């Protein structure tokens, strides 16, 4: 029985080694892509990126995203309120 196990393992290993090149060839087909030629120079792309970064904070009127809202309270006030709520037992914890 031990010889049969070794023989079947050798056959499986040789079949795998024989199949590896065909797998690699199949992967090579999917990884091919055409060279991309840009219509813009590096300087033009850089100026467009800088302009986009400047206007990133602007909210588009057609956008569903809400604009950033400035808070009326400071971080310290939020921390104090959270600590007071924790001491009063108002913050849930653990499993429901």
Phi and psi in radians as a Rosetta constraint file:
Dihedral C 1 N 2 CA 2 C 2 CIRCULARHARMONIC -1.128 0.35
Dihedral N 2 CA 2 C 2 N 3 CIRCULARHARMONIC -0.666 0.35
Dihedral C 2 N 3 CA 3 C 3 CIRCULARHARMONIC -1.165 0.35
Dihedral N 3 CA 3 C 3 N 4 CIRCULARHARMONIC -0.645 0.35
Dihedral C 3 N 4 CA 4 C 4 CIRCULARHARMONIC -1.144 0.35
Dihedral N 4 CA 4 C 4 N 5 CIRCULARHARMONIC -0.701 0.35
Dihedral C 4 N 5 CA 5 C 5 CIRCULARHARMONIC -1.119 0.35
Dihedral N 5 CA 5 C 5 N 6 CIRCULARHARMONIC -0.784 0.35
Dihedral C 5 N 6 CA 6 C 6 CIRCULARHARMONIC -1.141 0.35
Dihedral N 6 CA 6 C 6 N 7 CIRCULARHARMONIC -0.731 0.35
Dihedral C 6 N 7 CA 7 C 7 CIRCULARHARMONIC -1.117 0.35
Dihedral N 7 CA 7 C 7 N 8 CIRCULARHARMONIC -0.748 0.35
Dihedral C 7 N 8 CA 8 C 8 CIRCULARHARMONIC -1.194 0.35
Dihedral N 8 CA 8 C 8 N 9 CIRCULARHARMONIC -0.602 0.35
Dihedral C 8 N 9 CA 9 C 9 CIRCULARHARMONIC -1.156 0.35
Dihedral N 9 CA 9 C 9 N 10 CIRCULARHARMONIC -0.710 0.35
Dihedral C 9 N 10 CA 10 C 10 CIRCULARHARMONIC -1.143 0.35
Dihedral N 10 CA 10 C 10 N 11 CIRCULARHARMONIC -0.701 0.35
Dihedral C 10 N 11 CA 11 C 11 CIRCULARHARMONIC -1.138 0.35
Dihedral N 11 CA 11 C 11 N 12 CIRCULARHARMONIC -0.744 0.35
Dihedral C 11 N 12 CA 12 C 12 CIRCULARHARMONIC -1.124 0.35
Dihedral N 12 CA 12 C 12 N 13 CIRCULARHARMONIC -0.728 0.35
Dihedral C 12 N 13 CA 13 C 13 CIRCULARHARMONIC -1.139 0.35
Dihedral N 13 CA 13 C 13 N 14 CIRCULARHARMONIC -0.728 0.35
Dihedral C 13 N 14 CA 14 C 14 CIRCULARHARMONIC -1.187 0.35
Dihedral N 14 CA 14 C 14 N 15 CIRCULARHARMONIC -0.632 0.35
Dihedral C 14 N 15 CA 15 C 15 CIRCULARHARMONIC -1.140 0.35
Dihedral N 15 CA 15 C 15 N 16 CIRCULARHARMONIC -0.688 0.35
Dihedral C 15 N 16 CA 16 C 16 CIRCULARHARMONIC -1.136 0.35
Dihedral N 16 CA 16 C 16 N 17 CIRCULARHARMONIC -0.780 0.35
Dihedral C 16 N 17 CA 17 C 17 CIRCULARHARMONIC -1.106 0.35
Dihedral N 17 CA 17 C 17 N 18 CIRCULARHARMONIC -0.620 0.35
Dihedral C 17 N 18 CA 18 C 18 CIRCULARHARMONIC -1.252 0.35
Dihedral N 18 CA 18 C 18 N 19 CIRCULARHARMONIC -0.498 0.35
Dihedral C 18 N 19 CA 19 C 19 CIRCULARHARMONIC -1.526 0.35
Dihedral N 19 CA 19 C 19 N 20 CIRCULARHARMONIC -0.314 0.35
Dihedral C 19 N 20 CA 20 C 20 CIRCULARHARMONIC -1.007 0.35
Dihedral N 20 CA 20 C 20 N 21 CIRCULARHARMONIC -0.796 0.35
Dihedral C 20 N 21 CA 21 C 21 CIRCULARHARMONIC -1.050 0.35
Dihedral N 21 CA 21 C 21 N 22 CIRCULARHARMONIC -0.608 0.35
Dihedral C 21 N 22 CA 22 C 22 CIRCULARHARMONIC -1.221 0.35
Dihedral N 22 CA 22 C 22 N 23 CIRCULARHARMONIC -0.591 0.35
Dihedral C 22 N 23 CA 23 C 23 CIRCULARHARMONIC -1.148 0.35
Dihedral N 23 CA 23 C 23 N 24 CIRCULARHARMONIC -0.762 0.35
Dihedral C 23 N 24 CA 24 C 24 CIRCULARHARMONIC -1.117 0.35
Dihedral N 24 CA 24 C 24 N 25 CIRCULARHARMONIC -0.655 0.35
Dihedral C 24 N 25 CA 25 C 25 CIRCULARHARMONIC -1.155 0.35
Dihedral N 25 CA 25 C 25 N 26 CIRCULARHARMONIC -0.687 0.35
Dihedral C 25 N 26 CA 26 C 26 CIRCULARHARMONIC -1.141 0.35
Dihedral N 26 CA 26 C 26 N 27 CIRCULARHARMONIC -0.669 0.35
Dihedral C 26 N 27 CA 27 C 27 CIRCULARHARMONIC -1.190 0.35
Dihedral N 27 CA 27 C 27 N 28 CIRCULARHARMONIC -0.583 0.35
Dihedral C 27 N 28 CA 28 C 28 CIRCULARHARMONIC -1.137 0.35
Dihedral N 28 CA 28 C 28 N 29 CIRCULARHARMONIC -0.542 0.35
Dihedral C 28 N 29 CA 29 C 29 CIRCULARHARMONIC -1.121 0.35
Dihedral N 29 CA 29 C 29 N 30 CIRCULARHARMONIC -0.683 0.35
Dihedral C 29 N 30 CA 30 C 30 CIRCULARHARMONIC -1.408 0.35
Dihedral N 30 CA 30 C 30 N 31 CIRCULARHARMONIC -0.383 0.35
Dihedral C 30 N 31 CA 31 C 31 CIRCULARHARMONIC -1.550 0.35
Dihedral N 31 CA 31 C 31 N 32 CIRCULARHARMONIC -0.019 0.35
Dihedral C 31 N 32 CA 32 C 32 CIRCULARHARMONIC -1.368 0.35
Dihedral N 32 CA 32 C 32 N 33 CIRCULARHARMONIC 2.452 0.35
Dihedral C 32 N 33 CA 33 C 33 CIRCULARHARMONIC -2.563 0.35
Dihedral N 33 CA 33 C 33 N 34 CIRCULARHARMONIC 2.708 0.35
Dihedral C 33 N 34 CA 34 C 34 CIRCULARHARMONIC -1.373 0.35
Dihedral N 34 CA 34 C 34 N 35 CIRCULARHARMONIC 2.619 0.35
Dihedral C 34 N 35 CA 35 C 35 CIRCULARHARMONIC -1.183 0.35
Dihedral N 35 CA 35 C 35 N 36 CIRCULARHARMONIC 2.378 0.35
Dihedral C 35 N 36 CA 36 C 36 CIRCULARHARMONIC -1.695 0.35
Dihedral N 36 CA 36 C 36 N 37 CIRCULARHARMONIC 2.224 0.35
Dihedral C 36 N 37 CA 37 C 37 CIRCULARHARMONIC -1.936 0.35
Dihedral N 37 CA 37 C 37 N 38 CIRCULARHARMONIC 2.075 0.35
Dihedral C 37 N 38 CA 38 C 38 CIRCULARHARMONIC -1.393 0.35
Dihedral N 38 CA 38 C 38 N 39 CIRCULARHARMONIC 2.605 0.35
Dihedral C 38 N 39 CA 39 C 39 CIRCULARHARMONIC -1.591 0.35
Dihedral N 39 CA 39 C 39 N 40 CIRCULARHARMONIC -0.159 0.35
Dihedral C 39 N 40 CA 40 C 40 CIRCULARHARMONIC -1.971 0.35
Dihedral N 40 CA 40 C 40 N 41 CIRCULARHARMONIC 2.644 0.35
Dihedral C 40 N 41 CA 41 C 41 CIRCULARHARMONIC -1.428 0.35
Dihedral N 41 CA 41 C 41 N 42 CIRCULARHARMONIC 2.981 0.35
Dihedral C 41 N 42 CA 42 C 42 CIRCULARHARMONIC -1.068 0.35
Dihedral N 42 CA 42 C 42 N 43 CIRCULARHARMONIC -0.700 0.35
Dihedral C 42 N 43 CA 43 C 43 CIRCULARHARMONIC -1.119 0.35
Dihedral N 43 CA 43 C 43 N 44 CIRCULARHARMONIC -0.717 0.35
Dihedral C 43 N 44 CA 44 C 44 CIRCULARHARMONIC -1.144 0.35
Dihedral N 44 CA 44 C 44 N 45 CIRCULARHARMONIC -0.712 0.35
Dihedral C 44 N 45 CA 45 C 45 CIRCULARHARMONIC -1.133 0.35
Dihedral N 45 CA 45 C 45 N 46 CIRCULARHARMONIC -0.717 0.35
Dihedral C 45 N 46 CA 46 C 46 CIRCULARHARMONIC -1.124 0.35
Dihedral N 46 CA 46 C 46 N 47 CIRCULARHARMONIC -0.732 0.35
Dihedral C 46 N 47 CA 47 C 47 CIRCULARHARMONIC -1.162 0.35
Dihedral N 47 CA 47 C 47 N 48 CIRCULARHARMONIC -0.628 0.35
Dihedral C 47 N 48 CA 48 C 48 CIRCULARHARMONIC -1.149 0.35
Dihedral N 48 CA 48 C 48 N 49 CIRCULARHARMONIC -0.672 0.35
Dihedral C 48 N 49 CA 49 C 49 CIRCULARHARMONIC -1.164 0.35
Dihedral N 49 CA 49 C 49 N 50 CIRCULARHARMONIC -0.708 0.35
Dihedral C 49 N 50 CA 50 C 50 CIRCULARHARMONIC -1.131 0.35
Dihedral N 50 CA 50 C 50 N 51 CIRCULARHARMONIC -0.748 0.35
Dihedral C 50 N 51 CA 51 C 51 CIRCULARHARMONIC -1.120 0.35
Dihedral N 51 CA 51 C 51 N 52 CIRCULARHARMONIC -0.696 0.35
Dihedral C 51 N 52 CA 52 C 52 CIRCULARHARMONIC -1.157 0.35
Dihedral N 52 CA 52 C 52 N 53 CIRCULARHARMONIC -0.665 0.35
Dihedral C 52 N 53 CA 53 C 53 CIRCULARHARMONIC -1.161 0.35
Dihedral N 53 CA 53 C 53 N 54 CIRCULARHARMONIC -0.639 0.35
Dihedral C 53 N 54 CA 54 C 54 CIRCULARHARMONIC -1.149 0.35
Dihedral N 54 CA 54 C 54 N 55 CIRCULARHARMONIC -0.674 0.35
Dihedral C 54 N 55 CA 55 C 55 CIRCULARHARMONIC -1.659 0.35
Dihedral N 55 CA 55 C 55 N 56 CIRCULARHARMONIC 0.189 0.35
Dihedral C 55 N 56 CA 56 C 56 CIRCULARHARMONIC -1.164 0.35
Dihedral N 56 CA 56 C 56 N 57 CIRCULARHARMONIC -0.530 0.35
Dihedral C 56 N 57 CA 57 C 57 CIRCULARHARMONIC -1.351 0.35
Dihedral N 57 CA 57 C 57 N 58 CIRCULARHARMONIC -0.319 0.35
Dihedral C 57 N 58 CA 58 C 58 CIRCULARHARMONIC -1.183 0.35
Dihedral N 58 CA 58 C 58 N 59 CIRCULARHARMONIC 2.432 0.35
Dihedral C 58 N 59 CA 59 C 59 CIRCULARHARMONIC -1.713 0.35
Dihedral N 59 CA 59 C 59 N 60 CIRCULARHARMONIC 2.230 0.35
Dihedral C 59 N 60 CA 60 C 60 CIRCULARHARMONIC -1.289 0.35
Dihedral N 60 CA 60 C 60 N 61 CIRCULARHARMONIC 2.406 0.35
Dihedral C 60 N 61 CA 61 C 61 CIRCULARHARMONIC -1.192 0.35
Dihedral N 61 CA 61 C 61 N 62 CIRCULARHARMONIC -0.429 0.35
Dihedral C 61 N 62 CA 62 C 62 CIRCULARHARMONIC -1.555 0.35
Dihedral N 62 CA 62 C 62 N 63 CIRCULARHARMONIC -0.074 0.35
Dihedral C 62 N 63 CA 63 C 63 CIRCULARHARMONIC -1.352 0.35
Dihedral N 63 CA 63 C 63 N 64 CIRCULARHARMONIC 2.625 0.35
Dihedral C 63 N 64 CA 64 C 64 CIRCULARHARMONIC -1.603 0.35
Dihedral N 64 CA 64 C 64 N 65 CIRCULARHARMONIC -0.007 0.35
Dihedral C 64 N 65 CA 65 C 65 CIRCULARHARMONIC -1.509 0.35
Dihedral N 65 CA 65 C 65 N 66 CIRCULARHARMONIC 2.355 0.35
Dihedral C 65 N 66 CA 66 C 66 CIRCULARHARMONIC -1.410 0.35
Dihedral N 66 CA 66 C 66 N 67 CIRCULARHARMONIC 2.539 0.35
Dihedral C 66 N 67 CA 67 C 67 CIRCULARHARMONIC -1.242 0.35
Dihedral N 67 CA 67 C 67 N 68 CIRCULARHARMONIC 2.739 0.35
Dihedral C 67 N 68 CA 68 C 68 CIRCULARHARMONIC -1.150 0.35
Dihedral N 68 CA 68 C 68 N 69 CIRCULARHARMONIC 2.410 0.35
Dihedral C 68 N 69 CA 69 C 69 CIRCULARHARMONIC -1.927 0.35
Dihedral N 69 CA 69 C 69 N 70 CIRCULARHARMONIC 2.317 0.35
Dihedral C 69 N 70 CA 70 C 70 CIRCULARHARMONIC -1.353 0.35
Dihedral N 70 CA 70 C 70 N 71 CIRCULARHARMONIC 2.395 0.35
Dihedral C 70 N 71 CA 71 C 71 CIRCULARHARMONIC -1.447 0.35
Dihedral N 71 CA 71 C 71 N 72 CIRCULARHARMONIC 2.607 0.35
Dihedral C 71 N 72 CA 72 C 72 CIRCULARHARMONIC -1.556 0.35
Dihedral N 72 CA 72 C 72 N 73 CIRCULARHARMONIC -0.211 0.35
Dihedral C 72 N 73 CA 73 C 73 CIRCULARHARMONIC -2.110 0.35
Dihedral N 73 CA 73 C 73 N 74 CIRCULARHARMONIC 2.812 0.35
Dihedral C 73 N 74 CA 74 C 74 CIRCULARHARMONIC -1.572 0.35
Dihedral N 74 CA 74 C 74 N 75 CIRCULARHARMONIC 2.971 0.35
Dihedral C 74 N 75 CA 75 C 75 CIRCULARHARMONIC -1.093 0.35
Dihedral N 75 CA 75 C 75 N 76 CIRCULARHARMONIC -0.692 0.35
Dihedral C 75 N 76 CA 76 C 76 CIRCULARHARMONIC -1.079 0.35
Dihedral N 76 CA 76 C 76 N 77 CIRCULARHARMONIC -0.701 0.35
Dihedral C 76 N 77 CA 77 C 77 CIRCULARHARMONIC -1.163 0.35
Dihedral N 77 CA 77 C 77 N 78 CIRCULARHARMONIC -0.648 0.35
Dihedral C 77 N 78 CA 78 C 78 CIRCULARHARMONIC -1.149 0.35
Dihedral N 78 CA 78 C 78 N 79 CIRCULARHARMONIC -0.747 0.35
Dihedral C 78 N 79 CA 79 C 79 CIRCULARHARMONIC -1.094 0.35
Dihedral N 79 CA 79 C 79 N 80 CIRCULARHARMONIC -0.743 0.35
Dihedral C 79 N 80 CA 80 C 80 CIRCULARHARMONIC -1.115 0.35
Dihedral N 80 CA 80 C 80 N 81 CIRCULARHARMONIC -0.730 0.35
Dihedral C 80 N 81 CA 81 C 81 CIRCULARHARMONIC -1.146 0.35
Dihedral N 81 CA 81 C 81 N 82 CIRCULARHARMONIC -0.676 0.35
Dihedral C 81 N 82 CA 82 C 82 CIRCULARHARMONIC -1.165 0.35
Dihedral N 82 CA 82 C 82 N 83 CIRCULARHARMONIC -0.722 0.35
Dihedral C 82 N 83 CA 83 C 83 CIRCULARHARMONIC -1.120 0.35
Dihedral N 83 CA 83 C 83 N 84 CIRCULARHARMONIC -0.712 0.35
Dihedral C 83 N 84 CA 84 C 84 CIRCULARHARMONIC -1.143 0.35
Dihedral N 84 CA 84 C 84 N 85 CIRCULARHARMONIC -0.720 0.35
Dihedral C 84 N 85 CA 85 C 85 CIRCULARHARMONIC -1.149 0.35
Dihedral N 85 CA 85 C 85 N 86 CIRCULARHARMONIC -0.635 0.35
Dihedral C 85 N 86 CA 86 C 86 CIRCULARHARMONIC -1.160 0.35
Dihedral N 86 CA 86 C 86 N 87 CIRCULARHARMONIC -0.770 0.35
Dihedral C 86 N 87 CA 87 C 87 CIRCULARHARMONIC -1.114 0.35
Dihedral N 87 CA 87 C 87 N 88 CIRCULARHARMONIC -0.599 0.35
Dihedral C 87 N 88 CA 88 C 88 CIRCULARHARMONIC -1.404 0.35
Dihedral N 88 CA 88 C 88 N 89 CIRCULARHARMONIC -0.123 0.35
Dihedral C 88 N 89 CA 89 C 89 CIRCULARHARMONIC 1.381 0.35
Dihedral N 89 CA 89 C 89 N 90 CIRCULARHARMONIC 0.407 0.35
Dihedral C 89 N 90 CA 90 C 90 CIRCULARHARMONIC -1.546 0.35
Dihedral N 90 CA 90 C 90 N 91 CIRCULARHARMONIC -0.225 0.35
Dihedral C 90 N 91 CA 91 C 91 CIRCULARHARMONIC -1.623 0.35
Dihedral N 91 CA 91 C 91 N 92 CIRCULARHARMONIC 2.190 0.35
Dihedral C 91 N 92 CA 92 C 92 CIRCULARHARMONIC -1.238 0.35
Dihedral N 92 CA 92 C 92 N 93 CIRCULARHARMONIC 2.588 0.35
Dihedral C 92 N 93 CA 93 C 93 CIRCULARHARMONIC -2.629 0.35
Dihedral N 93 CA 93 C 93 N 94 CIRCULARHARMONIC 2.751 0.35
Dihedral C 93 N 94 CA 94 C 94 CIRCULARHARMONIC 1.380 0.35
Dihedral N 94 CA 94 C 94 N 95 CIRCULARHARMONIC -2.964 0.35
Dihedral C 94 N 95 CA 95 C 95 CIRCULARHARMONIC -1.451 0.35
Dihedral N 95 CA 95 C 95 N 96 CIRCULARHARMONIC 2.597 0.35
